[in-house]
Amino acid sequence: MSLSLNIPVIETERLILRGPRESDFEPFAAFSASERAKFVGGPYTRYRSWGGFLAGYGHWALRGYGMWMLEDRASGATAGRVGVIFNEGWDEPELGWHIYDGFEGRGLAYEAALAARDYAARHFGITAPISYIDPANTRSKALADRLGARFEREGEVVGEACHVYRHPATEAA
């Protein structure tokens, strides 16, 4: 038996934003175990990564939106994740991104985040999401700035201090 979720597919110039597949777990687990995961509460054990991976499905099932996997159109490789999540205890929906090793510095996070943010406004009614960003994550702060998001306030997520950035309002459909 397989669970079938209606996760929309978005295509950009260089990426396919799609629902997760079991084959995406290895790159997900590698990112989760890396030092780069410190900005999202990690690094995580493989077992904890499995739970986080499955939570992605659960978010789509429960909320009707979530994180897309990023597939590099040129290679077919899993390049990261981007999307909108609203976890228990959070202030409001967050636009988040993770780019996997070997795909950084190419503007893929920007391309994917723009597409996800636009889709979230038009189809989910999430017109001005926030992004929780670790104060030490200079690359994510730079991306938020490039996306037109602005620092709104100091905050806390999962017991950790963060900066809350507000994305510009996008018109809903």
N, C-alpha and C positions, 0 to 999 in steps of 0.2 A: 504494500500500500504506500502511496506517496501523497504528500500534502501538496495541493496545487493552490498557489497564491497568485492573485492577479497583480503581479508587480509590473508596472509599465516599463517599456524599453525606450530609452532616449538615445539618439545617435547624434554625435557631434562630429566635427571634422576628423578628429583623431581617436575618438573613444566611443565605446558602446557602454552605456549605463544600463545595467540589467540586474535582475535578481541573483542572489547567491546560488552557486552550485557546489556540490561537495568537493569538486576539484579545486575550488578557491580556498579550501581550508589550509593547505600547505603554505601559500604566500601570506595568508592571514596570520597563521601561527608564527611564521618567521618574523613578521612585523611585531606581533604581540610580545615576542620574547626578546626583541631588540631594545637597545637603550633609547631609541626614538619613541618607544611606547611609554616612556616616563611622563610624557606630556598628556597621556590619557589614562593615567593610573597604573601603568605597568612598570617594568616588564612583568609578563604573566607566564605561568607554567603552561605547558601544553594542555593540561586538563582544564585549567581556567580559560584558556583560549577557546577550547571547544564550547564551553558554556557561553562565552561571549559571541562566538560565531552563530550558535543556535538562537541566541537572543535576537539576532538580526531578523530571523524568520518570525519570531514571536512579535516583534515590534510591528512588522508589516501586517500580521494577522490581527493584532489587537487595535492598533491605531489607524491602519489603512495607509500608512506611509512609513518610510524608513530610509535605510542606507542602501544605495545601489553599489554593486561591485563595478569597478572600472575595468573594462577590457580594452587593451590596446589594439586598435584596428589593424595595425601593420603586422603585429606578431601573434595576436590572439592571447597574449599573456595577461594575467591579472595584475593590474597596475595600482590598485588601491581601492578605497571606498569613499563615497561622498553621499550626503543626503541629509534629511531632516529627522531628528529624533527628539522625543519628549519623554524622558525617563522619570520615574517616580521621584518626587522631591525636587524636581527642577522647576525653575520659574516659568518657563515657556518653551516652545519648540526651538531647537538649536540646529543651525546649519553647520555641519561638521565635515571634516575631510581627513583622510590618511592617505598618503602616497607611499607606495612600497619601494624598497631598495631597488635602485637602477632606473627609476622613473622620475626622480626628483629633478628640479631645475629645468624642466622643459615646458612649463606653463600648463601642465595637464590638470593640476588642482584648480587653477583659475578657470580653465575651459569647463571642467566638470561642475564646479560650484556655481558658475553662472547658469548652466543648463538646469541644474537641480533647483536652484533658487527660483528661476522663472517657472519651472514646472510646479513647484510647491505653491506658488502664488496662484497660478491659473487653475490648478486641479484640486488642491488641498485647502485653499483659502488662507495659507500661511504667507502673508504679504510683507512682513518686516521681521524676519527671524533674528535671533541673537546668535552669537558664537561665543562659547566659553573658551578662553585662551589662557593657557598657563603664562604667567608674566615673563618667564624665561624663554618662551618659545618665539624667538624673534622672527623666524620664517613664517609662522602662522599669523603673527601680527602684521607682517608685511603683506601677506596675501589678503587679509581682512581689509587693510588699507586700499590695496589694489582693487578689491571688489566694491569699494565705496562705503564699507562699513566704518563706523566711528566708535571710538572708545566711549562707553556710556557710564560705566561705574566699576568699582571694585565689587567682587562677588565671591561666592563660594560654591563649589560643586564637588560632591562626594567628599566633603570634609577638607577640601584643598582650596586655598586662595586662588582666585583667577581674575582675569579681566573680562568684562562683558562688553562685547562689541555689538552694535545695532546695525543691521543691514538696511540700506535704503528701501523704502516702500516700493513694492512692485504691484502693479494693478492686477487684481484678481479678474478671472474670466466672467 
